[in-house]
Each structure stands twice: as C-alpha cells, then as structure tokens.
C-alpha cells in the first residue's frame, strides 16, 4: 500500500544530494550538488508525512502538488510524478535548483517544525524533471489546433517564457521580443552556472522554439522596434521585462566600481564562449583582486561566489544588518563561507577612496528598533568608521524598474509610485486594453518562482481576453 512507503521521517534522516568539496567546486562553474540516485530520491521522498494541510504546498507561489509527487517518487512512479509536477510549474527543473526552498516549501514543512529535518523537496523536484528529460517524458509542444490570434511578449525571462509556453499549448501564435542575444533573461545571464547550468535553460528554449514560439532577439523595444508597432501587430501584448536598473550609491563612478548585473553577465557570457572584452581587460574580472561586494541578497551571493571562482585574492561581503536579518538564502551564505568568502556584518558603505578605487569607507552599524517591515533598522555607531581595501567593488543593492512609458514613448500606460507597471493583481491587465504585465516589472525585484506564477496567470487572462474578442467578432 502507498501509505507504507511514506511517513518514514522518524526512521530516515534528512539527506541532501552530495555536495562537491569547496576546494574542488570553486575551481569551476559547474553545479555544486550531485544528482540523487533513484533509490536515494525515493528514500528522501518517503520521509513526507502526507499531512492533511500541506504547508509546503500553500507556501509555494505555484501551489505545486508537492505531497502527491513526493508519494509517486517514493513509489517509483517517476513519470507520473513528473506529469503532476509539470501541471502547475512550467519549469520545475529550474525551480528545483534556484528557489530558496528554505524560505518557501521546505521552510514550512511540518516535519521540519517538529524537529525531524525538512523533506528535501527542491532536490527531489530537480531529480524528477532531469529524469523526465533523460527518458523522453518531456513531450514537444504540439497544440491540438492552431488559432489565428497572436500575442507579443516583451521579455524572454521566466515570466515571459512561462506565458509563452501556456499560450502556445493552446494554439496561440506567440512572438517573444528580448534585448539580449539569447532567451532566458536573468536565468541565462544573471544566475551563475554553479546554481543553474546554462544547458538546463537552453533545453527549455529549444523546446519552446520547436513548439512554434518565435523569438526576436537583440531587440531593444523603443529603439529597434516601437511598442506601438508590437501592439499593432498582435491581438494582445504581455510586458515581462523584469527590472534591470541597478540601485546606485552616491559618488560611485570611479574605475573599479561596477554593477552586479554587468559583472554577472560578463561571467555568464564567458561561460558560453562569447567574446567579452570587458572581462578580458580585467574591468569585469575578479582575478587577483581584493573584491568587496555590497549587499545581502541572492545577487550579492552570486557575485561573491563568482569572484571566488574567477580567482580573486580576497572576497568580502558588506551588509548593513546581521546574518539573521539578511534577505538572501541562508544556504547560499553557508556555501559562500565554505568557499572562502568573508562576511562583514553590520557594515554600510559611506563612500570610496581612489580612482581607480582603492578602498570602501565603511560605517559600522548596530540594530535598533524594528522598521515598518518588522526588521530591526540599522543605526550608525559614531566613531567606528574604517576603510576596507578594495580594487574591485561590486554594487549588489537590488534592482529597480526602468521608466518604460518614457523609454518606449507610450501614452496611457500607468505606473505605480515605485515605477512598476500598474496591473490587476489576478490577471496582470494594465491600463491599456489588451496589454498585460507580469513578473518583476509589476511586483518589483522578486523570485523566479513568482515570475513563473505571474506569467501563467497572465496567460490564462489573455486566453480569456482573446476568447471574448473572438465572441465579439463573431456577433
């Protein structure tokens, strides 16, 4: 019986896939976790308690049917497990790798709360889909019937690609426009290979292209093609550009002070074998340098761990709060520390020395009363300033939206006071008829899994809109 294969958390301990030793993994950009063997995946899945109210599912933005595909994995029914996983998640092999499970599904696992150690949900999710690709269970996109309506999607990141997948499966003609020369957005150029190897992203790109999604790459909307032209060509438009404008620091224009997205993009391009002059010149290369990364989110973790792999002399991460109050994944912090990164907690930048840069002026902080978000606000400690030596400073302070109405010359596209596009919470509908928005450009810098959720929701709303338009045309 199925029940006999589950609830083994009292006798079977939590066991993550084997992690490569730091001295080996920091020499390359390959993923650091090995794959589960089938027996180990089944064993770890069998630890699920199959609880009546699965908090793992409710705390997943996609509400994945986690207990169901864990049970099927424990029973060795991997193809069925994949099919259930794929029902709610367009890219489970990506979420299994890069979701902060410690803050979402695994962090809310019932057996974790009872002290037995969470089920390794992310690792099993990754294993299921990798196995599905290996065994040919991932079927090509082949709509039952083609439709005449077309949708233009601006942005080939996770939100845009999730919407493209859903729309194309319903026979809609889909064209995706993107500023880069490859699809994937931050999945391709923002996230390092040691967290997400690029062939994982490219195999999904290939599936979408094979399924009939058209990609117009190296296309800067507003310069190469106007927004009005895209809108005129399609029956509906989805804006899924993400947020790429880096939050800045005053007086940070000196040589050797760079933006995180530029640094990570150069490294990822190099991994593709591209010609990257800024990397080769040393401008966006950490080799032999004293690197200081400013910020405490996952982008900062990507930068410090990339710097280690590029051969930095030393790598320090400055963050103005303490470890318990940082926004990045604790698992990523641990990985970074294992690889030789030094964290300088309760430290905020207060300017820079030299041009080219030679140091970061640092103000030491302490945590005071909670701010409006409930997190304890950092306060300055007078007289505790010092200079942190550096010849490469990477600003990883988060991202803000570009001014799309101005950039694209669009009238009537409403934005919020934060500059994000104003869109309906459930559908993504904007102030312009037939124009929708999804992902970070609506919610601000967030997680890949939320972008996928938003893209799927917007695709459902666009299908309804196209159906209503067809009904009106038929009358």
N, C-alpha and C positions, 0 to 999 in steps of 0.2 A: 504494500500500500504506500501511497505517496507520503503520508504522514510519517512513516517510519524512516524516511530519508531526510527529514527535516528536524529542527529543534535540537541540533547537536552542539549548540553553543556551550553547554555545560561540560561537555567532554572533549570538544575540539577547540583549540585555541585559535585566535586570530593570527593569520599568517599572510603577509603581503608577498607578492612575487619578489624573487631575489633581486636585490639592488646591487648594481656593479660597484666595486670599491671606489672611493673617491679618487685615489691615485691613478686609476685607470680611466674612469669616466670623464675626468676633467681634461683629458688629452684629446677628446673628440666631441662632436656634436650629436652623437647617437643618443637615443632614448636611454634613460638610466635604469629602467625597470625591465626585467626579463618577462617573457610571456608565461602565463600559467600552463602547465601540462593539464590534459583533460581531467586526470584524476584529482589534481590539486584544485582545479576550478570547481569540480563537483563537491569536493570536501568543504571548501570555503562557502559555497552557496548553501550547503546543507546546514550551516550554522544559523540561517534565518529562522526566526521564531514564528513566522507566518501570523503575526499579530493581527487582531481584528481591526484595529485602526492603524494602518501603516504610516507612521510619521515620515518615513523615508520618502514615500510617495507624495504626501501632502506638502513636504518641504522642497520637492523638486519643481522648478519652474514649469517643466513639461508634464508634470504629474505622471511620470513613467510608471508602468505597471511592474514595479521592482520585485515585489514578493512573487509574482507569477513567473517572471523569467528566472528568478533565483531557483524556484522549485523545479522548473523544467531543466535547468542546468544540473541540479543535483540528481535528477533522474536520467541524465544523459540525453535528453531530448533537445539538442542544441539548435537544430534548425527551427523548431517551434519557438524556442527561447528567442532566437534572432527575430523571427517574424513579429512576436509580441513587442519586442524592444523597438523595432522599426516602425510599428504602428504609431507611436507617439513621439518619436525622435528621428529627425531626418538624418542626423549624423552621430549615432551612438558611439562609433569608434573614436570620434574626436572628443566628445564629452567625457568618455571614459578616461581619456588621457589628461585633459586640461581643466575639467570642472574642479572647483575647490570643494571636493566631497566632504572635507572636514567641517565646512560651514553649511552644507546643504543636507544631502541624503544621509551620509554616514554620521554626521554630527548629530542627527536626530534619531538615529537607530535606537530602538527600545532596549536592545541588549547592551548597547553602549551605556545607556543611562543606568542599567543595573550592574555595571562594573565588569561585564564579560568581554568587552572589546567589540567594537562595531564589526558588522559584516563588511567585507572588502568589496563593496558594491561597484566602485569605479573600475577596479581591476577585472572583475567578472564581466562587466559591460564591455570593456575593451576586448577581452578574450572572445566573447560571443561573436562580435562583429568581425574581428580579424579572422576567426574560424569560418564565418559565413563567406567572406571574400575568397578565402583559400579553397573552399569547397564548391564555389559557384552558386551559392544560395542567393547571392545578391543579384536580383534579376534586372535586366535592362529596362529602362523606362519606355514602355510601349502603350500609348493611350488606346483605349478601345475604339475611339473615334476622334477625328480631328475637328476642331472648331475654328471658325473664321476669325473670332476675336483675338486681338493681340494685346499683350501687356509689356510695357517697357519698365525695366528695373534698373535704377541708378545705384550702383554699388554691388560688387561681387564678393562681399563679406558673408558671414554666416547667416545674417538675416535675409539678405537678398537671395542667397543661394537656396535657403530653406523654402522661401516663397516660390522661387523658380521651379523647384522640384515638385511642389504640390500642384502648381498651376499646369505644368507640363503634363503631369499624370492625368489631368482632366482634359487634355487635348488642346489647351490654350496655346497660342503661338507666343513664345517668350523670347525677348531680347534683353540681355544684360549689358549695361554700359559701365565701364570701370576705367579709372585713371591709370591703373598700373598695367604692366605688360603680361601679367598672369592674374588669373582669378584667385579668390580666396581671401583677399583683404588682409586683415591682421593675422589670420590663420597662416597665410603664406609668408608675409614679410615682417610681422610684429612679434610672433611667438617663436622662440628658438627651437632648433631641431631636437635638442635634448628633452624637450617636453612634447613636441609634436613633429615627428619626421615628415618631411615635405611630400614624400610619395603617398602618404596617407591622405593628404589634401588633394593631390593631383589625381588620385584614382577616383575621387568623387567628382572632380572637374571633368574627367574623361567620361564618367557615367552620364553627367548632365549634357555634355556635348553630343555624345552618342544618342541620347534621348531626344535630341532636336532643339535644345536650348541654344540660341545664337549668342555669341559673345562679341561685343565691340570693345576691344581693349585699347590702351593708350589713348583714351578718350576723356578729355577734360571738359565736362559739361560747363557751358558758359564761354569757353574759348573755342574748342574744336566743333562743338555742336550745341545749339541753344536748347534750353529747357522747353521753350515753346515748340521747337521742331520735334523734340521727342514726344511731347504731349499731343501734337498734331498727328503723329504717325501711329499712335496706339490708342486703344479704347480705354485703357486705364494705365496709370503710372504709379510705381512704388518707389519712394525715396528711401534708400537704405545705405546711406553714405558712411555711417559711423561718425565718430568725432576724431579729428586728426590734429586740431590746433593745440599745440603744447602750452600748458600753463607755464608762464615765464617767471623769472626772477629779475629784479632791477639790477642794472649795471652788470649784465652777464653776457656782454658781447665780445669779450676777449677771446683770442685764439686759444683753443683747447677746452672751451666750454661748449658742449654740444647737447642737442635734444635726444632724448631716449629713442624716439621713433626713427631718427636718422641713423643712430648708432646700430640699432637692431636690424633695420632694413639693409644696411651695408653688409652686416654679417650674414644675413639670410641670402642676400644676392650672391655673396661669395660661395655659399654652400651649393648654389645652383650652377656654379662655374661661370657666372657673369663677369664681365669686365667692370671693376669697381674702383675707379681712380682715387676716390676719397679714402678708400680702405688701403690701397697700395701706398699712398703717400703718407699714411700714418694719421691723417686727420680723424678718421673714424675707426681707428685700430688701437686696441689697448696694449699691444705687445710692448713689454719692457717699461711700462709706465706705472706711476703711482696714481691709481684711479680712485676717485671719490664719486659715489652715486648719491644723489639727494632725492629722498622719497622712501616711502614704506609700503607701497603697494606691490602687486604682482609684476608690474612693468619694471619696477626697481629691482626685484629679484631676478628677472630675466637679464637685466643689464649687468648685475654683479656676477652672475654665473657665466654669462658670455665673456666678460672681461677675464675671468679666470682661465677660460679655455683659449683665449687669444694670447695668453702668456704674459699677463700683467705682472709687474714687480710686486705690487700690493693692491688690495681692493678693500675699501671701506665704504660702508653704507651709513649715511647720516639720516636719522629720523627724529622728529621733534617730540614724539611721545615714547612710551616704553614698549617693550615687546608685547605685553598683554593688550595694548591698545592700537596695535598697528593693523592696517586694513588688509595686508597681504596674507596669503595662506601660511599657517604655521609649519606645514610640511615643507614648503619652499624655503622658509627661513632655516629649517634644520638641514636641508640639502645644501644650502649655501654655506652654512657654517662648516659642515663636513668637508666642503671643497676648499676651505681656506679663506672665506670672506669674514671680515671683522665688522661687527655691528657697533655703531656708536649711538647709543640710545640717548634720548633727551638732549638732542643737539640740533640746532637750527642754523642755517646759513645766514650770515649778516654781511655779505659782500665777498669780494675776491681780491687777491693780490696778483699783480703782474700781468703782462700782456706780451707774449703768451703767459697763460695762467701759471702761477707757482704755488698757490695755496687758496684755501677756503677759510674765510673768517667765520668762526663758529661761536655761537652763543649757547651756553648751557642752560637747560630748562628744568623745571620741576612741574609735576602735575597738580593743578589746583582743583577747583570745584567743577562738576560736570557742566558741559556746554549744552546748547539747545538739542543736540543729538543724543545726549546722555553720556557722551565720552568726556573724560576729565580733560579740561583745557590746559594746554601747556603755558607756563608762566616763566618769564625771564628771571634768571639768577644773576643779580648785579655783580659785576666784577669777576665773572668766571669765564670771560672770553679767551679764546686762544686761536691759533692758526693751524689748520690741518694741511700739511704739504700735499700738493697735487699737481700733476701736469696733464691730467685729463679729468674733467668734471662732466658728469652726465646728469642732466636735469630730467628726473622721472617723477614729476609732480602731478601727473594726470593730464587729461585731455579735455578740451572744450570744443563746442561746435563752431564751425565756420559760419559766417554770415551768408547763408545760402540765398536769401532773397536778393541781396546786393550782388553776390558773386555771380548769380545766374540771371540777374535782371528780371526777377519775377515779381509782378504786382499781385497782391491779394493772398500771398502765402503767409499765414500768420505764424509768428514765433512767440515763445514764452519770454519772460524776463531774463531767463538764463540763456536765451539764444537757440534753444532746441525748438524743433518744429511742434507747433500745437496740433495735437492729433487726438482723436477719440480713443479712450483708454482700451476699449474692447476690440475695435475694428481697425484702428490706425487711420481712419478717414481724416483728411485735413480740411482746411477752409476752402480748398479748390475742388470743384466737382470732378470725381473720377481720379483724384490724386490721393494717394495713401502714403504713410510713412511708418517705418518700423525700426526697432533696434536702438542703438545708442543715440542716433540723431533725434529721437523722441525722449528717451529716458535719461540721457546723459551717459557718461562712460560707465559701463556695466559689464556683465559677464556674457560670454559667448552663448551660454545656455538660454539666457534671457533674449538674446537676439534671435535665436532659433525659434523660441516660443512666439515672439512678436511677428516674425516673418510668416510663420504658419497661420497665426490668427489673421494677419492682413490678407494672406492668400484666400482664406475662407471668405472674408468680407468682399474681396474683389470678385470672387466667383458669384456671390450673391448679387453684386452690382451689375456684373455682366449679364446675369440671368434676367434681372429686372429691365436692363436696357433692351435685351432681346425681346422681352414681352411687349415693351412699348413699341418697338419697331414693327412687331407683328400685328399690332392693332390697326 
